Amino acid sequence: FGYHGLLTHTRSVVFRGIDYCLSLSQDSIPVILACAFHDLAKDFDGYDVSHGMKAIPIAKNIIAKLKFELSSEQTDMIFDAMRNHTTGMNAQNYISGCLWDADRTRLSWQYGYEEMYYYTPRAKQVASDTAHTYVNYMCDCLKLQFSNDLLCL
């Protein structure tokens, strides 16, 4: 799976999604799930606009087995975020915005930053910092988490 490997890309997207979500003071569980599931149906590294939609039935099955409750509104927003993360549609809610931003931050470091492609102020800050690398970003986030006692997610 190259760039979209479970232990590389997906983990990074989840981590950034949590950061961006917490910066909005929103519930992070739906964002974590959307970020974790967004590429479940991606079977090659190239562009595939349909993989988000294809991942929804897999995510529904997993969510149905979870021990905690999600509202139907939350699950709908998770599935909308997954469906739209490849379409270029503007985020309609914080879950979609956090997934969109988390999935694209690394691209800004690699190809350049354009503010119109970001939803959260935190992502705009992180993505626009061309001196940021993934390692620096992770270290900054860990410092932020320790200083704000957010490790108990």
C-alpha positions in Angstrom: 0.0 0.0 0.0 3.0 2.3 -0.1 2.1 5.8 1.0 -1.3 4.6 2.3 -0.1 1.9 4.6 -2.0 1.3 7.8 0.9 2.0 10.1 2.2 5.0 8.2 -0.4 7.2 6.4 -3.4 6.1 8.4 -1.7 6.5 11.8 -0.5 10.0 10.8 -4.0 11.0 9.6 -5.5 9.8 12.9 -2.9 11.7 14.9 -3.4 14.9 13.0 -7.2 14.5 13.1 -7.1 14.3 16.9 -4.9 17.4 17.0 -7.2 19.4 14.7 -10.3 18.2 16.4 -9.1 19.1 19.9 -8.1 22.6 18.6 -11.9 23.0 17.8 -12.9 21.7 21.2 -15.0 19.0 19.6 -15.6 15.3 20.3 -12.6 13.4 18.9 -14.1 9.9 18.8 -16.0 10.5 15.5 -12.9 12.1 14.0 -10.7 9.3 15.1 -13.0 6.8 13.4 -13.4 8.7 10.2 -9.6 9.1 10.0 -8.9 5.5 10.8 -11.5 4.2 8.3 -11.1 6.7 5.4 -8.7 4.5 3.3 -10.0 1.0 4.2 -10.9 0.3 0.6 -7.9 1.8 -1.0 -6.2 -1.0 -2.9 -3.4 0.9 -4.7 -1.5 4.1 -4.2 -2.9 6.0 -7.1 -5.8 8.4 -7.2 -9.2 6.6 -6.7 -12.1 8.9 -6.0 -14.4 5.9 -5.1 -12.4 4.4 -2.3 -14.0 6.5 0.4 -17.4 5.3 -0.7 -16.3 1.7 -0.9 -14.9 1.9 2.7 -18.3 2.8 4.2 -19.8 -0.7 4.3 -16.6 -1.9 6.0 -16.7 0.9 8.5 -20.4 0.3 9.2 -19.7 -3.3 10.1 -16.9 -2.3 12.5 -18.8 0.5 14.1 -21.8 -1.8 14.7 -19.4 -4.0 16.8 -18.0 -1.1 18.9 -18.7 -1.0 22.7 -19.5 2.7 22.8 -22.5 4.5 21.4 -22.5 6.9 18.5 -25.6 8.9 17.5 -27.0 8.4 14.1 -26.0 12.0 13.3 -22.4 11.2 14.3 -22.3 8.0 12.1 -23.8 9.9 9.2 -21.2 12.6 9.5 -18.4 10.0 9.7 -19.7 8.3 6.5 -20.1 11.7 4.8 -16.5 12.6 5.8 -15.2 9.3 4.4 -17.3 9.6 1.2 -16.1 13.2 0.5 -12.5 13.1 1.5 -11.5 12.5 -2.1 -14.1 14.7 -3.9 -12.8 18.1 -3.1 -16.1 19.1 -1.6 -16.0 21.7 1.1 -16.4 20.3 4.6 -19.9 20.5 5.9 -19.0 19.7 9.5 -16.0 19.4 11.9 -15.6 15.7 11.3 -15.3 16.1 7.5 -13.1 19.2 8.0 -10.7 17.4 10.4 -10.4 14.3 8.1 -9.9 16.5 5.1 -7.2 18.5 6.8 -5.4 15.6 8.4 -5.3 13.7 5.1 -3.8 16.6 3.2 -1.3 18.2 5.6 1.6 16.2 4.4 0.8 17.1 0.8 1.2 20.8 1.7 4.7 20.1 3.0 5.5 18.2 -0.1 3.8 20.3 -2.8 3.1 23.6 -1.3 0.4 25.2 0.9 -2.9 26.7 -0.4 -5.2 28.0 2.4 -8.4 27.4 0.5 -7.9 23.6 0.9 -8.0 23.7 4.7 -10.9 23.9 7.2 -9.4 24.2 10.7 -7.2 27.1 11.8 -4.8 24.6 13.4 -4.4 22.7 10.1 -3.8 26.0 8.3 -1.1 26.8 10.8 0.6 23.4 10.5 0.2 23.0 6.8 1.6 26.4 6.0 4.8 25.8 8.0 7.1 24.6 5.3 9.8 24.1 7.9 7.6 21.4 9.5 8.4 17.9 8.8 6.5 14.9 10.0 9.0 14.3 12.7 8.9 17.9 13.9 5.1 17.9 13.8 4.9 14.8 15.9 7.4 16.2 18.5 5.4 19.5 18.6 2.1 17.6 19.1 3.6 15.4 21.9 4.9 18.5 23.7 1.4 20.1 23.3 -0.2 16.9 24.6 2.1 16.6 27.6 1.7 20.3 28.5 -2.1 20.2 28.2 -2.5 16.8 29.8 -4.3 15.4 26.7 -2.7 12.0 26.7 -5.7 10.5 28.3 -7.8 10.4 25.1 
